[in-house]
Amino acid sequence: MLAFTKAEKALLHKLNTPAKVQSFLNELQFNFEKNGVDTLKSPLMVVRTHNAHCIEGAILGAYILSLHGFTPCVLHLQTTKGDFDHVITSFKQNGHWGALSKTNHAVLRYREPIYKNIRELVMSYFHEYFLDNGQKTLRKYSAPLNLNKFNSRNWATAEGDLWYIDKALDKQKHYDILSKSQIKNLRKADKVEILAGKVVEFKK
């Protein structure tokens, strides 16, 4: 069975605040899943390959936070067809919610722990979530999934992919964030917003 080395453990223990964890996630190369092979690497494998996409980054972020007393939780942001869902690490600090996020874009990133509840946190992503034509696409969010429920499966150090976490996240209770009338009256994002949304951190 795989395990973190002393050097890896020392690195992760230095990342003792959400802000430090986010900075570490930002440094990871973005996982573009080369050759068309889907991955869902464990925290250990992400650290060793030094790359991650959103759910891999969220799971790693949750694990690192768990080393410092936080409950390891991930949360699913669900969109309309034609757009990509997103997964974030939700955390609670001093009675308020924040989020870690691994993304290749200038938006949908870290959230300070200033939100009163999960819905407030999720809604902070709403206006950033749109297609190239400006259509706003965020529609639902899940209840946070506590990764401690998978401890018997050694999710933090598994060599294989963690597809069971992805399936469990899909099965979590999801909440609508808009009514039909609200969806009908949505205004499209402005051209300058669309342009800003195309800024990426890593080239494919």
TORPA-4810 file (N, C-alpha, C, O; in nm, 3 decimals):
<nodes>
NODE_1_0.085_-0.120_0.000_0.000_0.000_0.000_0.088_0.124_0.000_0.186_0.132_0.074_M
NODE_2_0.053_0.221_-0.083_0.130_0.344_-0.093_0.112_0.431_0.030_0.012_0.420_0.101_L
NODE_3_0.209_0.518_0.053_0.203_0.611_0.167_0.283_0.736_0.132_0.374_0.731_0.050_A
NODE_4_0.248_0.846_0.196_0.325_0.969_0.179_0.463_0.952_0.240_0.478_0.890_0.345_F
NODE_5_0.564_1.008_0.174_0.699_1.007_0.229_0.709_1.112_0.340_0.619_1.195_0.356_T
NODE_6_0.818_1.109_0.414_0.840_1.209_0.519_0.844_1.350_0.460_0.791_1.445_0.518_K
NODE_7_0.907_1.362_0.343_0.917_1.493_0.279_0.779_1.542_0.236_0.746_1.660_0.251_A
NODE_8_0.698_1.452_0.182_0.564_1.490_0.139_0.477_1.528_0.259_0.402_1.625_0.253_E
NODE_9_0.488_1.452_0.366_0.413_1.485_0.488_0.454_1.621_0.543_0.370_1.700_0.586_K
NODE_10_0.583_1.648_0.541_0.632_1.776_0.592_0.577_1.891_0.509_0.539_1.995_0.564_A
NODE_11_0.573_1.872_0.377_0.518_1.975_0.288_0.372_2.003_0.320_0.332_2.118_0.333_L
NODE_12_0.293_1.897_0.332_0.150_1.914_0.355_0.120_1.974_0.492_0.023_2.048_0.508_L
NODE_13_0.203_1.942_0.591_0.181_1.997_0.725_0.217_2.146_0.732_0.170_2.216_0.821_H
NODE_14_0.298_2.193_0.639_0.329_2.336_0.633_0.210_2.416_0.578_0.198_2.536_0.602_K
NODE_15_0.124_2.347_0.504_0.010_2.414_0.442_-0.105_2.417_0.542_-0.205_2.348_0.524_L
NODE_16_-0.089_2.498_0.647_-0.177_2.489_0.763_-0.290_2.592_0.766_-0.354_2.611_0.869_N
NODE_17_-0.314_2.659_0.653_-0.430_2.750_0.642_-0.493_2.729_0.505_-0.425_2.686_0.412_T
NODE_18_-0.622_2.757_0.491_-0.685_2.746_0.360_-0.614_2.829_0.253_-0.601_2.785_0.138_P
NODE_19_-0.568_2.946_0.289_-0.500_3.031_0.192_-0.372_2.966_0.141_-0.342_2.973_0.021_A
NODE_20_-0.296_2.901_0.230_-0.173_2.833_0.188_-0.205_2.713_0.100_-0.134_2.686_0.003_K
NODE_21_-0.311_2.642_0.133_-0.351_2.527_0.051_-0.389_2.574_-0.088_-0.353_2.511_-0.188_V
NODE_22_-0.463_2.685_-0.096_-0.502_2.736_-0.226_-0.381_2.775_-0.310_-0.377_2.748_-0.430_Q
NODE_23_-0.283_2.837_-0.248_-0.162_2.874_-0.321_-0.091_2.751_-0.375_-0.037_2.753_-0.486_S
NODE_24_-0.091_2.643_-0.296_-0.029_2.518_-0.341_-0.106_2.460_-0.460_-0.046_2.415_-0.557_F
NODE_25_-0.239_2.462_-0.451_-0.320_2.412_-0.563_-0.295_2.493_-0.690_-0.290_2.438_-0.800_L
NODE_26_-0.278_2.623_-0.675_-0.252_2.709_-0.791_-0.122_2.672_-0.860_-0.109_2.685_-0.982_N
NODE_27_-0.025_2.626_-0.782_0.107_2.592_-0.839_0.105_2.462_-0.919_0.192_2.440_-1.003_E
NODE_28_0.008_2.377_-0.894_0.000_2.251_-0.968_-0.033_2.278_-1.114_-0.117_2.364_-1.144_L
NODE_29_0.032_2.206_-1.204_-0.005_2.215_-1.345_-0.148_2.166_-1.362_-0.195_2.082_-1.285_Q
NODE_30_-0.217_2.219_-1.462_-0.354_2.172_-1.484_-0.351_2.039_-1.557_-0.276_2.021_-1.654_F
NODE_31_-0.432_1.945_-1.511_-0.438_1.812_-1.571_-0.535_1.816_-1.689_-0.657_1.817_-1.670_N
NODE_32_-0.481_1.816_-1.811_-0.564_1.819_-1.931_-0.603_1.679_-1.978_-0.662_1.662_-2.084_F
NODE_33_-0.568_1.578_-1.897_-0.601_1.438_-1.929_-0.557_1.404_-2.071_-0.639_1.377_-2.159_E
NODE_34_-0.426_1.405_-2.091_-0.368_1.380_-2.223_-0.407_1.242_-2.275_-0.433_1.149_-2.198_K
NODE_35_-0.412_1.231_-2.405_-0.447_1.107_-2.475_-0.591_1.065_-2.449_-0.628_0.950_-2.475_N
NODE_36_-0.673_1.158_-2.398_-0.814_1.130_-2.379_-0.846_1.034_-2.268_-0.957_0.979_-2.263_G
NODE_37_-0.753_1.011_-2.177_-0.775_0.918_-2.066_-0.823_0.995_-1.944_-0.749_1.078_-1.890_V
NODE_38_-0.945_0.968_-1.899_-0.999_1.035_-1.781_-0.929_0.986_-1.655_-0.898_0.868_-1.642_D
NODE_39_-0.904_1.077_-1.564_-0.840_1.041_-1.438_-0.915_1.102_-1.321_-0.984_1.204_-1.334_T
NODE_40_-0.902_1.037_-1.205_-0.947_1.096_-1.080_-0.849_1.050_-0.973_-0.877_0.960_-0.894_L
NODE_41_-0.733_1.113_-0.974_-0.621_1.070_-0.892_-0.644_1.100_-0.744_-0.715_1.194_-0.708_K
NODE_42_-0.583_1.018_-0.660_-0.586_1.040_-0.515_-0.495_1.157_-0.479_-0.412_1.197_-0.561_S
NODE_43_-0.510_1.213_-0.359_-0.419_1.319_-0.315_-0.271_1.282_-0.330_-0.191_1.364_-0.375_P
NODE_44_-0.235_1.161_-0.292_-0.096_1.119_-0.304_-0.048_1.124_-0.448_0.062_1.173_-0.476_L
NODE_45_-0.129_1.074_-0.540_-0.088_1.071_-0.680_-0.085_1.211_-0.741_-0.004_1.238_-0.830_M
NODE_46_-0.172_1.299_-0.694_-0.168_1.438_-0.741_-0.039_1.505_-0.697_0.026_1.575_-0.776_V
NODE_47_-0.001_1.484_-0.572_0.123_1.543_-0.521_0.242_1.492_-0.602_0.334_1.569_-0.632_V
NODE_48_0.241_1.364_-0.637_0.356_1.307_-0.708_0.360_1.341_-0.856_0.468_1.351_-0.914_R
NODE_49_0.245_1.359_-0.918_0.244_1.398_-1.059_0.246_1.550_-1.076_0.276_1.600_-1.184_T
NODE_50_0.214_1.622_-0.968_0.212_1.768_-0.965_0.118_1.825_-1.071_0.148_1.928_-1.132_H
NODE_51_0.004_1.758_-1.091_-0.099_1.815_-1.178_-0.236_1.770_-1.130_-0.250_1.665_-1.067_N
NODE_52_-0.338_1.850_-1.160_-0.473_1.819_-1.116_-0.574_1.896_-1.197_-0.547_2.007_-1.243_A
NODE_53_-0.692_1.837_-1.216_-0.807_1.914_-1.264_-0.897_1.942_-1.145_-0.858_1.916_-1.031_H
NODE_54_-1.017_1.994_-1.168_-1.093_2.053_-1.058_-1.125_1.955_-0.946_-1.102_1.987_-0.829_C
NODE_55_-1.179_1.836_-0.977_-1.216_1.745_-0.870_-1.094_1.686_-0.801_-1.096_1.662_-0.681_I
NODE_56_-0.987_1.664_-0.877_-0.863_1.616_-0.815_-0.807_1.720_-0.719_-0.762_1.687_-0.609_E
NODE_57_-0.811_1.845_-0.761_-0.765_1.953_-0.674_-0.853_1.969_-0.552_-0.804_1.995_-0.442_G
NODE_58_-0.985_1.953_-0.571_-1.077_1.966_-0.459_-1.054_1.857_-0.355_-1.056_1.884_-0.234_A
NODE_59_-1.033_1.734_-0.401_-1.011_1.623_-0.308_-0.878_1.640_-0.236_-0.870_1.616_-0.116_I
NODE_60_-0.774_1.681_-0.309_-0.645_1.706_-0.244_-0.659_1.819_-0.142_-0.609_1.808_-0.030_L
NODE_61_-0.727_1.927_-0.179_-0.746_2.038_-0.087_-0.818_1.995_0.040_-0.782_2.036_0.150_G
NODE_62_-0.921_1.912_0.023_-0.996_1.862_0.138_-0.907_1.778_0.229_-0.914_1.787_0.351_A
NODE_63_-0.822_1.695_0.166_-0.732_1.611_0.247_-0.634_1.696_0.326_-0.615_1.673_0.446_Y
NODE_64_-0.572_1.793_0.261_-0.474_1.876_0.332_-0.542_1.950_0.448_-0.486_1.958_0.557_I
NODE_65_-0.660_2.004_0.424_-0.731_2.073_0.531_-0.761_1.979_0.647_-0.759_2.020_0.763_L
NODE_66_-0.789_1.851_0.616_-0.821_1.755_0.722_-0.702_1.732_0.815_-0.720_1.695_0.931_S
NODE_67_-0.581_1.752_0.764_-0.461_1.737_0.846_-0.451_1.849_0.950_-0.372_1.840_1.044_L
NODE_68_-0.530_1.953_0.932_-0.524_2.071_1.019_-0.657_2.097_1.089_-0.688_2.211_1.126_H
NODE_69_-0.735_1.992_1.106_-0.855_2.001_1.188_-0.985_2.031_1.117_-1.089_2.039_1.181_G
NODE_70_-0.981_2.049_0.984_-1.103_2.074_0.908_-1.168_1.942_0.867_-1.100_1.840_0.853_F
NODE_71_-1.299_1.944_0.848_-1.368_1.828_0.792_-1.346_1.827_0.642_-1.371_1.928_0.576_T
NODE_72_-1.300_1.715_0.584_-1.271_1.711_0.440_-1.399_1.698_0.358_-1.457_1.590_0.349_P
NODE_73_-1.442_1.807_0.298_-1.568_1.809_0.222_-1.547_1.863_0.081_-1.469_1.957_0.060_C
NODE_74_-1.617_1.804_-0.014_-1.619_1.856_-0.151_-1.764_1.881_-0.189_-1.856_1.821_-0.132_V
NODE_75_-1.784_1.969_-0.286_-1.917_2.016_-0.322_-1.927_2.028_-0.473_-1.834_2.076_-0.537_L
NODE_76_-2.038_1.984_-0.529_-2.060_1.980_-0.673_-2.142_2.100_-0.720_-2.249_2.127_-0.666_H
NODE_77_-2.092_2.171_-0.818_-2.167_2.278_-0.885_-2.214_2.224_-1.019_-2.133_2.188_-1.104_L
NODE_78_-2.345_2.218_-1.039_-2.401_2.157_-1.160_-2.453_2.263_-1.255_-2.519_2.359_-1.213_Q
NODE_79_-2.423_2.246_-1.383_-2.459_2.344_-1.485_-2.560_2.286_-1.585_-2.600_2.170_-1.574_T
NODE_80_-2.599_2.368_-1.680_-2.682_2.322_-1.790_-2.598_2.237_-1.885_-2.475_2.238_-1.878_T
NODE_81_-2.667_2.164_-1.974_-2.595_2.086_-2.075_-2.517_2.183_-2.165_-2.565_2.291_-2.198_K
NODE_82_-2.398_2.141_-2.202_-2.315_2.225_-2.286_-2.207_2.298_-2.210_-2.117_2.355_-2.271_G
NODE_83_-2.215_2.296_-2.078_-2.111_2.356_-1.995_-2.053_2.249_-1.903_-2.109_2.140_-1.892_D
NODE_84_-1.942_2.281_-1.839_-1.874_2.186_-1.752_-1.911_2.211_-1.606_-1.909_2.325_-1.559_F
NODE_85_-1.945_2.104_-1.534_-1.966_2.115_-1.391_-1.833_2.149_-1.323_-1.727_2.142_-1.384_D
NODE_86_-1.841_2.185_-1.197_-1.720_2.218_-1.121_-1.732_2.156_-0.982_-1.842_2.140_-0.930_H
NODE_87_-1.618_2.123_-0.922_-1.615_2.069_-0.786_-1.520_2.154_-0.704_-1.408_2.184_-0.748_V
NODE_88_-1.563_2.193_-0.586_-1.482_2.276_-0.497_-1.468_2.209_-0.361_-1.544_2.118_-0.328_I
NODE_89_-1.372_2.254_-0.283_-1.358_2.213_-0.144_-1.428_2.316_-0.058_-1.387_2.432_-0.054_T
NODE_90_-1.533_2.276_0.011_-1.599_2.369_0.102_-1.539_2.353_0.242_-1.513_2.241_0.286_S
NODE_91_-1.518_2.464_0.311_-1.464_2.458_0.447_-1.528_2.567_0.532_-1.571_2.671_0.482_F
NODE_92_-1.532_2.541_0.661_-1.590_2.636_0.755_-1.483_2.684_0.851_-1.412_2.604_0.912_K
NODE_93_-1.473_2.816_0.864_-1.371_2.875_0.951_-1.434_2.993_1.025_-1.492_3.083_0.963_Q
NODE_94_-1.422_2.992_1.156_-1.480_3.099_1.239_-1.628_3.121_1.209_-1.676_3.234_1.206_N
NODE_95_-1.699_3.011_1.188_-1.843_3.017_1.170_-1.890_3.054_1.031_-2.010_3.066_1.008_G
NODE_96_-1.798_3.073_0.936_-1.836_3.111_0.800_-1.772_3.016_0.698_-1.670_2.953_0.723_H
NODE_97_-1.837_3.010_0.581_-1.795_2.917_0.477_-1.707_2.984_0.371_-1.727_3.099_0.334_W
NODE_98_-1.608_2.907_0.324_-1.523_2.948_0.213_-1.500_2.828_0.124_-1.555_2.720_0.147_G
NODE_99_-1.417_2.845_0.020_-1.394_2.735_-0.073_-1.254_2.742_-0.134_-1.200_2.849_-0.161_A
NODE_100_-1.198_2.623_-0.154_-1.078_2.606_-0.236_-1.123_2.564_-0.375_-1.226_2.497_-0.388_L
NODE_101_-1.049_2.602_-0.477_-1.089_2.566_-0.613_-0.967_2.554_-0.702_-0.882_2.643_-0.705_S
NODE_102_-0.959_2.443_-0.776_-0.856_2.426_-0.878_-0.920_2.446_-1.014_-1.004_2.367_-1.056_K
NODE_103_-0.881_2.552_-1.082_-0.935_2.581_-1.214_-0.825_2.639_-1.300_-0.727_2.693_-1.249_T
NODE_104_-0.842_2.628_-1.431_-0.743_2.684_-1.522_-0.781_2.825_-1.567_-0.707_2.889_-1.641_N
NODE_105_-0.895_2.873_-1.521_-0.945_3.002_-1.567_-0.930_3.111_-1.460_-0.899_3.083_-1.344_H
NODE_106_-0.951_3.233_-1.503_-0.935_3.347_-1.411_-1.052_3.358_-1.315_-1.047_3.436_-1.220_A
NODE_107_-1.157_3.282_-1.340_-1.277_3.287_-1.255_-1.301_3.151_-1.190_-1.226_3.056_-1.214_V
NODE_108_-1.404_3.142_-1.107_-1.439_3.018_-1.035_-1.326_2.974_-0.943_-1.293_2.855_-0.938_L
NODE_109_-1.267_3.066_-0.871_-1.149_3.038_-0.792_-1.178_3.038_-0.641_-1.291_3.012_-0.600_R
NODE_110_-1.077_3.066_-0.561_-1.085_3.064_-0.414_-1.192_3.160_-0.363_-1.214_3.267_-0.419_Y
NODE_111_-1.258_3.119_-0.255_-1.353_3.206_-0.188_-1.313_3.221_-0.041_-1.290_3.122_0.029_R
NODE_112_-1.304_3.345_0.002_-1.273_3.372_0.143_-1.384_3.316_0.232_-1.500_3.311_0.190_E
NODE_113_-1.351_3.274_0.355_-1.453_3.223_0.446_-1.533_3.337_0.510_-1.514_3.373_0.626_P
NODE_114_-1.624_3.391_0.429_-1.704_3.506_0.472_-1.854_3.481_0.453_-1.935_3.570_0.480_I
NODE_115_-1.891_3.362_0.405_-2.029_3.335_0.369_-2.103_3.264_0.482_-2.048_3.174_0.546_Y
NODE_116_-2.228_3.305_0.507_-2.304_3.255_0.621_-2.346_3.109_0.607_-2.359_3.038_0.707_K
NODE_117_-2.366_3.065_0.484_-2.411_2.928_0.461_-2.364_2.880_0.324_-2.302_2.955_0.249_N
NODE_118_-2.392_2.755_0.293_-2.345_2.696_0.168_-2.410_2.764_0.047_-2.344_2.787_-0.054_I
NODE_119_-2.537_2.796_0.057_-2.602_2.862_-0.057_-2.536_2.996_-0.089_-2.512_3.026_-0.205_R
NODE_120_-2.508_3.075_0.014_-2.439_3.203_-0.010_-2.306_3.179_-0.081_-2.271_3.251_-0.175_E
NODE_121_-2.233_3.078_-0.035_-2.104_3.045_-0.096_-2.121_3.010_-0.243_-2.050_3.062_-0.329_L
NODE_122_-2.215_2.923_-0.272_-2.239_2.880_-0.410_-2.280_2.997_-0.498_-2.233_3.010_-0.611_V
NODE_123_-2.367_3.084_-0.447_-2.416_3.194_-0.529_-2.307_3.293_-0.566_-2.322_3.370_-0.661_M
NODE_124_-2.196_3.290_-0.492_-2.084_3.377_-0.527_-2.020_3.337_-0.659_-1.946_3.415_-0.719_S
NODE_125_-2.050_3.215_-0.705_-1.997_3.168_-0.833_-2.094_3.192_-0.949_-2.057_3.173_-1.065_Y
NODE_126_-2.216_3.233_-0.920_-2.318_3.235_-1.025_-2.283_3.325_-1.143_-2.291_3.281_-1.258_F
NODE_127_-2.246_3.449_-1.117_-2.225_3.544_-1.227_-2.096_3.518_-1.305_-2.076_3.575_-1.412_H
NODE_128_-2.010_3.433_-1.253_-1.887_3.398_-1.325_-1.907_3.277_-1.416_-1.820_3.245_-1.497_E
NODE_129_-2.021_3.211_-1.404_-2.041_3.083_-1.471_-2.127_3.104_-1.596_-2.250_3.112_-1.588_Y
NODE_130_-2.060_3.112_-1.714_-2.135_3.135_-1.839_-2.059_3.076_-1.957_-1.939_3.050_-1.950_F
NODE_131_-2.133_3.055_-2.066_-2.077_3.003_-2.190_-2.015_3.116_-2.272_-2.024_3.233_-2.235_L
NODE_132_-1.952_3.080_-2.384_-1.891_3.180_-2.470_-1.993_3.277_-2.529_-1.958_3.387_-2.570_D
NODE_133_-2.119_3.236_-2.533_-2.222_3.326_-2.585_-2.284_3.413_-2.475_-2.377_3.490_-2.501_N
NODE_134_-2.231_3.401_-2.353_-2.278_3.483_-2.241_-2.390_3.421_-2.160_-2.429_3.477_-2.057_G
NODE_135_-2.442_3.307_-2.202_-2.551_3.242_-2.129_-2.504_3.193_-1.993_-2.404_3.121_-1.984_Q
NODE_136_-2.573_3.232_-1.887_-2.537_3.190_-1.751_-2.591_3.050_-1.725_-2.707_3.021_-1.753_K
NODE_137_-2.507_2.962_-1.670_-2.538_2.819_-1.674_-2.547_2.749_-1.539_-2.591_2.634_-1.536_T
NODE_138_-2.508_2.811_-1.430_-2.511_2.742_-1.300_-2.656_2.721_-1.256_-2.735_2.816_-1.254_L
NODE_139_-2.691_2.597_-1.221_-2.829_2.566_-1.190_-2.850_2.498_-1.054_-2.950_2.522_-0.988_R
NODE_140_-2.756_2.413_-1.011_-2.775_2.338_-0.887_-2.644_2.325_-0.812_-2.536_2.346_-0.868_K
NODE_141_-2.654_2.292_-0.685_-2.535_2.260_-0.605_-2.570_2.145_-0.512_-2.685_2.126_-0.475_Y
NODE_142_-2.468_2.071_-0.475_-2.490_1.955_-0.387_-2.466_1.992_-0.241_-2.399_2.090_-0.210_S
NODE_143_-2.521_1.910_-0.155_-2.480_1.916_-0.014_-2.333_1.873_-0.009_-2.292_1.790_-0.089_A
NODE_144_-2.254_1.929_0.082_-2.113_1.888_0.092_-2.102_1.738_0.120_-2.179_1.682_0.198_P
NODE_145_-2.006_1.675_0.055_-1.978_1.532_0.075_-1.857_1.518_0.166_-1.748_1.563_0.132_L
NODE_146_-1.877_1.456_0.281_-1.770_1.434_0.378_-1.687_1.314_0.334_-1.737_1.202_0.331_N
NODE_147_-1.561_1.337_0.300_-1.476_1.230_0.248_-1.432_1.131_0.355_-1.375_1.027_0.323_L
NODE_148_-1.456_1.164_0.481_-1.421_1.069_0.588_-1.496_0.937_0.573_-1.451_0.834_0.624_N
NODE_149_-1.610_0.938_0.504_-1.688_0.816_0.486_-1.614_0.713_0.401_-1.652_0.596_0.396_K
NODE_150_-1.508_0.756_0.333_-1.431_0.666_0.248_-1.297_0.627_0.308_-1.211_0.572_0.239_F
NODE_151_-1.278_0.654_0.437_-1.149_0.625_0.499_-1.109_0.479_0.488_-0.990_0.447_0.478_N
NODE_152_-1.205_0.389_0.491_-1.173_0.247_0.482_-1.118_0.209_0.345_-1.061_0.101_0.329_S
NODE_153_-1.135_0.296_0.248_-1.086_0.270_0.112_-0.954_0.343_0.084_-0.906_0.344_-0.029_R
NODE_154_-0.898_0.405_0.188_-0.767_0.472_0.175_-0.765_0.570_0.057_-0.674_0.569_-0.026_N
NODE_155_-0.868_0.655_0.052_-0.883_0.747_-0.060_-0.767_0.845_-0.074_-0.740_0.892_-0.184_W
NODE_156_-0.700_0.876_0.034_-0.593_0.975_0.029_-0.466_0.921_-0.038_-0.388_0.998_-0.094_A
NODE_157_-0.447_0.790_-0.032_-0.320_0.733_-0.080_-0.339_0.624_-0.185_-0.244_0.553_-0.218_T
NODE_158_-0.459_0.611_-0.239_-0.487_0.505_-0.337_-0.404_0.526_-0.464_-0.380_0.638_-0.508_A
NODE_159_-0.362_0.415_-0.522_-0.288_0.421_-0.648_-0.383_0.435_-0.766_-0.349_0.496_-0.867_E
NODE_160_-0.503_0.377_-0.753_-0.601_0.382_-0.861_-0.690_0.504_-0.852_-0.682_0.582_-0.757_G
NODE_161_-0.775_0.521_-0.952_-0.864_0.636_-0.959_-0.978_0.626_-0.857_-1.017_0.516_-0.817_D
NODE_162_-1.029_0.740_-0.817_-1.131_0.749_-0.713_-1.270_0.772_-0.771_-1.342_0.863_-0.727_L
NODE_163_-1.308_0.693_-0.868_-1.437_0.716_-0.934_-1.555_0.700_-0.839_-1.661_0.757_-0.863_W
NODE_164_-1.538_0.623_-0.732_-1.646_0.606_-0.636_-1.681_0.737_-0.565_-1.796_0.756_-0.523_Y
NODE_165_-1.584_0.826_-0.552_-1.614_0.957_-0.493_-1.696_1.040_-0.590_-1.790_1.108_-0.549_I
NODE_166_-1.662_1.035_-0.717_-1.738_1.105_-0.819_-1.883_1.057_-0.821_-1.975_1.138_-0.830_D
NODE_167_-1.904_0.926_-0.814_-2.039_0.869_-0.814_-2.116_0.910_-0.689_-2.235_0.942_-0.696_K
NODE_168_-2.048_0.908_-0.574_-2.113_0.948_-0.449_-2.153_1.095_-0.453_-2.258_1.132_-0.401_A
NODE_169_-2.070_1.177_-0.514_-2.101_1.320_-0.524_-2.224_1.343_-0.612_-2.307_1.428_-0.582_L
NODE_170_-2.235_1.266_-0.719_-2.353_1.276_-0.805_-2.480_1.237_-0.731_-2.588_1.289_-0.760_D
NODE_171_-2.468_1.144_-0.634_-2.584_1.096_-0.560_-2.621_1.187_-0.443_-2.728_1.170_-0.384_K
NODE_172_-2.536_1.280_-0.408_-2.567_1.373_-0.301_-2.694_1.453_-0.335_-2.724_1.477_-0.452_Q
NODE_173_-2.766_1.494_-0.233_-2.883_1.579_-0.256_-2.839_1.709_-0.322_-2.745_1.774_-0.277_K
NODE_174_-2.907_1.745_-0.429_-2.878_1.869_-0.502_-2.992_1.968_-0.486_-3.109_1.929_-0.476_H
NODE_175_-2.958_2.095_-0.485_-3.055_2.201_-0.464_-3.060_2.294_-0.584_-2.956_2.338_-0.635_Y
NODE_176_-3.183_2.324_-0.630_-3.199_2.424_-0.736_-3.166_2.562_-0.682_-3.192_2.591_-0.565_D
NODE_177_-3.107_2.645_-0.767_-3.075_2.781_-0.721_-3.160_2.888_-0.791_-3.155_3.005_-0.754_I
NODE_178_-3.236_2.848_-0.893_-3.318_2.944_-0.968_-3.457_2.887_-0.993_-3.474_2.766_-1.006_L
NODE_179_-3.554_2.976_-1.000_-3.689_2.936_-1.043_-3.694_2.944_-1.196_-3.604_2.999_-1.259_S
NODE_180_-3.801_2.890_-1.254_-3.816_2.894_-1.401_-3.825_3.038_-1.450_-3.768_3.071_-1.555_K
NODE_181_-3.895_3.122_-1.376_-3.907_3.263_-1.419_-3.774_3.335_-1.410_-3.744_3.420_-1.495_S
NODE_182_-3.694_3.303_-1.309_-3.561_3.364_-1.298_-3.471_3.321_-1.414_-3.397_3.402_-1.469_Q
NODE_183_-3.478_3.193_-1.449_-3.399_3.143_-1.561_-3.439_3.215_-1.690_-3.353_3.253_-1.770_I
NODE_184_-3.568_3.232_-1.710_-3.620_3.297_-1.831_-3.571_3.440_-1.844_-3.551_3.489_-1.955_K
NODE_185_-3.552_3.508_-1.732_-3.517_3.651_-1.734_-3.367_3.679_-1.717_-3.328_3.795_-1.700_N
NODE_186_-3.285_3.577_-1.720_-3.141_3.598_-1.703_-3.084_3.684_-1.817_-3.116_3.664_-1.934_L
NODE_187_-3.000_3.778_-1.780_-2.928_3.860_-1.877_-2.795_3.793_-1.909_-2.730_3.739_-1.819_R
NODE_188_-2.755_3.798_-2.034_-2.628_3.737_-2.072_-2.510_3.820_-2.020_-2.522_3.941_-1.999_K
NODE_189_-2.399_3.755_-1.999_-2.276_3.823_-1.957_-2.232_3.921_-2.065_-2.256_3.899_-2.184_A
NODE_190_-2.169_4.030_-2.023_-2.120_4.130_-2.118_-1.998_4.077_-2.194_-1.933_3.981_-2.152_D
NODE_191_-1.968_4.142_-2.306_-1.854_4.100_-2.389_-1.723_4.104_-2.312_-1.638_4.016_-2.328_K
NODE_192_-1.706_4.206_-2.228_-1.581_4.217_-2.153_-1.570_4.105_-2.049_-1.461_4.058_-2.020_V
NODE_193_-1.684_4.063_-1.993_-1.684_3.951_-1.900_-1.646_3.822_-1.971_-1.570_3.740_-1.919_E
NODE_194_-1.701_3.804_-2.091_-1.671_3.684_-2.170_-1.523_3.681_-2.205_-1.459_3.576_-2.199_I
NODE_195_-1.469_3.796_-2.240_-1.327_3.805_-2.272_-1.241_3.770_-2.150_-1.144_3.696_-2.162_L
NODE_196_-1.278_3.824_-2.034_-1.203_3.795_-1.911_-1.211_3.647_-1.876_-1.115_3.590_-1.823_A
NODE_197_-1.324_3.585_-1.906_-1.342_3.444_-1.875_-1.255_3.352_-1.959_-1.240_3.235_-1.926_G
NODE_198_-1.199_3.404_-2.067_-1.114_3.323_-2.154_-0.968_3.321_-2.108_-0.886_3.248_-2.163_K
NODE_199_-0.936_3.402_-2.007_-0.798_3.403_-1.956_-0.770_3.271_-1.885_-0.846_3.228_-1.799_V
NODE_200_-0.658_3.206_-1.922_-0.623_3.078_-1.860_-0.486_3.089_-1.794_-0.404_3.174_-1.830_V
NODE_201_-0.463_3.001_-1.697_-0.338_3.001_-1.622_-0.231_2.913_-1.688_-0.113_2.946_-1.689_E
NODE_202_-0.277_2.800_-1.743_-0.185_2.705_-1.807_-0.230_2.678_-1.950_-0.350_2.660_-1.975_F
NODE_203_-0.135_2.676_-2.043_-0.166_2.647_-2.183_-0.176_2.496_-2.203_-0.096_2.420_-2.149_K
NODE_204_-0.275_2.455_-2.282_-0.294_2.312_-2.308_-0.185_2.259_-2.397_-0.184_2.141_-2.430_K
</nodes>
